[in-house]
Amino acid sequence: MEPFETNNASKEELINEIISNGRRVSVLYNTIGDLALSIVNTTSASAKEIIHYLRMTEDHLNHTDKDVQWMGVFVEFAGFFLHLMNRQAFLLFGHDVQLKVQRIIFQIVYPSILDYFYADIYENYNDSIKKVILSDLNSAEMEYAKVEFDYTGLILKLSQRLFWIMGYHTVYSEFSETERRIAVVIQLSVYKYITKMKLETLVEDAWKAISTMELGYGSDIFEQISTEVEAIISNERRR
């Protein structure tokens, strides 16, 4: 059963329909949007689990501002869940499909992250913030790719990277009691959200939707959608 029909609308009508359904932080199109939205929502929920543990530090690579720490934590969780998606797509469908799913879902998730910080923290939104976030996401992907696909190992790596962002110790033997408690909070919450995501089903359904849309409208359909939405968002910010 196809996730949606593609025969009753032109490419232009489809693009207009998708855009009119809301910003990319909402559902982009059926099951493709479900996967992207799950990553965004799970990122936000996971980050909020440890927001109370952010702290002011005197000299931690200029991480003296809790807002900067919050952005780092949020983006780290986003990188983590995007990596889990990549791994799941690779296991299910292989390298070529994984790259395609990664590219399409990233086009939705990345602007959603930018919009979050533009609206809530950084009024002077500019290219430097975009570069920092993109660099952090790429760093996360490269680091998690070095870890065997095992949730325990990946979550330990996540905890270590989060502790660095927040200015805590990153070596377990040096942890204080507070740091041990934070580590447990991170591990339990991430396991909880991974279970709730049902990532395998989300990835399977998203790939069916992606392949159906490309079959009906061409392989460049997602690039066209991305271009149209970027133009709309850019115009909104100029007002």
Secondary structure, 3 states (H helix, E strand, C coil): CCCCCCCCCCHHHHHHHHHHCCCCCCCCCHHHHHHHHHHHHHHHHHHHHCHHHCCCCCCCCCCCCHHHHHHHHHHHHHHHHHHHHHHHHHHHHCHHHHHHHHHHHHHHHHHHHHHHHHHHCCCCCCHHHHHHHHHHHHHHHHHHHCCCCCHHHHHHHHHHHHHHHHCCCCCHHHCCHHHHHHHHHHHHHHHHHHHHHCHHHHHHHHHHHHHHHHHHHCCCHHHHHHHHHHHHHHHHHHC
